[in-house]
Amino acid sequence: MKTLESRNVEPGHLFGEGITCYYVDRLITNGGGEEVVVREHRLIQLTWKDGVGMIYRINDDSSDDTDSIQEEEGNNNEQQESLELIDTFTFNTHTGEGWGITFVPQTKEFYVSDGSEYIFVWDVETLVEKRRMAVTLERGGDDSASSSSVRLKYVNELEFVDFNTKNKCGGDVKDWEIHDVYLEQCQEGDDHQSRYYFSSFNSGESSAKSGTEECNDSDDNNTGRFTSTMSILANVWYQDVLIRIDPVTAKVTRVYDLSDIYPYDQRKKDGADCLNGISVTGKEPSGEEEDGLELWVTGKLWPKMYRIRLID
């Protein structure tokens, strides 16, 4: 893990919120007159309340800018990188805010959250909204007659993941046991922290059906571009859970309980706030491979980051 650039935030400046890395492929002519495809790595950032976004180019200061994708992927040397602001843009959402954003390479789209129940899908090149999906979770009985669907508000940080990628990191890693939980709507309590509460349930699988289980290349909703192991992970504002969202239907297919990692009572004593950060570790498997997806998670004013493994 390394820091590309660190800046102080001055009063009155824009407050950055959602952020993610992505790439665009450009066809250029190199010094030898050959056309090569160059993968340009970028970073996009949303502001919380200003409706403004920024796009940065991640410059590799240690190699020639005309390296092809093949050459780039074969270079494992330590690189020196810096950020260059190349564009700003305006955006609008249901709440007018920007909370989370993640890049989906299968469809060349951004998935964006704004604290509402919606996920917005933007084209990666034009940043135009292509569609929006309400995040829903099935709750109630085992049969369709007794179950109901609830729209899940306050969707926050987003991360596109593929559980088919096996991750194992070297070193001393705490393998947290991540439990499944089920959502019920809260009818009382503090509006700030008790919008929803989560209670344990025994089933290892949610009753929600995944739209990615059967692939169809002609599907207009991009179903054929996803596999059943691909999902959007998100946290819910002021809840100690991660939810797993189908990228086609926006149905919650699983909920992971993270309340034991940094318990609320201890956070209150430490002056720490809510769970509010997700990132894949990006580590390649080493030695004997293990099932599951490794993530970094943290929160507002948390003194530590935690490395966890979610089991598919």
Secondary structure in CASP SS format (residue, H / E / C, confidence):
PFRMAT SS
TARGET T0000
AUTHOR 0000-0000-0000
METHOD secondary structure of the structure
MODEL  1
M C 1.00
K C 1.00
T C 1.00
L C 1.00
E C 1.00
S C 1.00
R C 1.00
N C 1.00
V C 1.00
E C 1.00
P C 1.00
G C 1.00
H C 1.00
L C 1.00
F C 1.00
G E 1.00
E E 1.00
G E 1.00
I E 1.00
T E 1.00
C E 1.00
Y E 1.00
Y E 1.00
V E 1.00
D E 1.00
R E 1.00
L E 1.00
I E 1.00
T E 1.00
N C 1.00
G C 1.00
G C 1.00
G C 1.00
E C 1.00
E E 1.00
V E 1.00
V E 1.00
V E 1.00
R E 1.00
E E 1.00
H E 1.00
R E 1.00
L E 1.00
I E 1.00
Q E 1.00
L E 1.00
T E 1.00
W C 1.00
K C 1.00
D C 1.00
G C 1.00
V E 1.00
G E 1.00
M E 1.00
I E 1.00
Y E 1.00
R E 1.00
I E 1.00
N E 1.00
D E 1.00
D C 1.00
S C 1.00
S C 1.00
D C 1.00
D C 1.00
T C 1.00
D C 1.00
S C 1.00
I H 1.00
Q H 1.00
E H 1.00
E H 1.00
E H 1.00
G C 1.00
N C 1.00
N C 1.00
N C 1.00
E C 1.00
Q C 1.00
Q C 1.00
E E 1.00
S E 1.00
L E 1.00
E E 1.00
L E 1.00
I E 1.00
D E 1.00
T E 1.00
F E 1.00
T E 1.00
F C 1.00
N C 1.00
T C 1.00
H C 1.00
T C 1.00
G C 1.00
E C 1.00
G C 1.00
W C 1.00
G E 1.00
I E 1.00
T E 1.00
F E 1.00
V E 1.00
P C 1.00
Q C 1.00
T C 1.00
K C 1.00
E E 1.00
F E 1.00
Y E 1.00
V E 1.00
S E 1.00
D C 1.00
G C 1.00
S C 1.00
E C 1.00
Y E 1.00
I E 1.00
F E 1.00
V E 1.00
W E 1.00
D E 1.00
V C 1.00
E C 1.00
T C 1.00
L C 1.00
V C 1.00
E E 1.00
K E 1.00
R E 1.00
R E 1.00
M E 1.00
A E 1.00
V C 1.00
T E 1.00
L E 1.00
E E 1.00
R E 1.00
G E 1.00
G C 1.00
D C 1.00
D C 1.00
S C 1.00
A C 1.00
S C 1.00
S E 1.00
S E 1.00
S E 1.00
V E 1.00
R E 1.00
L C 1.00
K C 1.00
Y C 1.00
V E 1.00
N E 1.00
E E 1.00
L E 1.00
E E 1.00
F E 1.00
V E 1.00
D E 1.00
F C 1.00
N C 1.00
T C 1.00
K C 1.00
N C 1.00
K C 1.00
C C 1.00
G C 1.00
G C 1.00
D C 1.00
V C 1.00
K C 1.00
D C 1.00
W C 1.00
E C 1.00
I C 1.00
H E 1.00
D E 1.00
V E 1.00
Y E 1.00
L E 1.00
E E 1.00
Q E 1.00
C C 1.00
Q C 1.00
E C 1.00
G C 1.00
D C 1.00
D C 1.00
H C 1.00
Q C 1.00
S C 1.00
R C 1.00
Y E 1.00
Y E 1.00
F E 1.00
S E 1.00
S E 1.00
F C 1.00
N C 1.00
S C 1.00
G C 1.00
E C 1.00
S C 1.00
S C 1.00
A C 1.00
K C 1.00
S C 1.00
G C 1.00
T C 1.00
E C 1.00
E C 1.00
C C 1.00
N C 1.00
D C 1.00
S C 1.00
D C 1.00
D C 1.00
N C 1.00
N C 1.00
T H 1.00
G H 1.00
R H 1.00
F C 1.00
T C 1.00
S C 1.00
T C 1.00
M E 1.00
S E 1.00
I E 1.00
L E 1.00
A E 1.00
N E 1.00
V E 1.00
W C 1.00
Y C 1.00
Q C 1.00
D C 1.00
V E 1.00
L E 1.00
I E 1.00
R E 1.00
I E 1.00
D C 1.00
P C 1.00
V C 1.00
T C 1.00
A C 1.00
K E 1.00
V E 1.00
T E 1.00
R E 1.00
V E 1.00
Y E 1.00
D E 1.00
L C 1.00
S C 1.00
D C 1.00
I C 1.00
Y C 1.00
P C 1.00
Y H 1.00
D H 1.00
Q H 1.00
R H 1.00
K H 1.00
K H 1.00
D H 1.00
G C 1.00
A C 1.00
D C 1.00
C C 1.00
L E 1.00
N E 1.00
G E 1.00
I E 1.00
S E 1.00
V E 1.00
T C 1.00
G C 1.00
K C 1.00
E C 1.00
P C 1.00
S C 1.00
G C 1.00
E C 1.00
E C 1.00
E C 1.00
D C 1.00
G C 1.00
L E 1.00
E E 1.00
L E 1.00
W E 1.00
V E 1.00
T E 1.00
G E 1.00
K C 1.00
L C 1.00
W C 1.00
P C 1.00
K C 1.00
M C 1.00
Y E 1.00
R E 1.00
I E 1.00
R E 1.00
L E 1.00
I C 1.00
D C 1.00
END
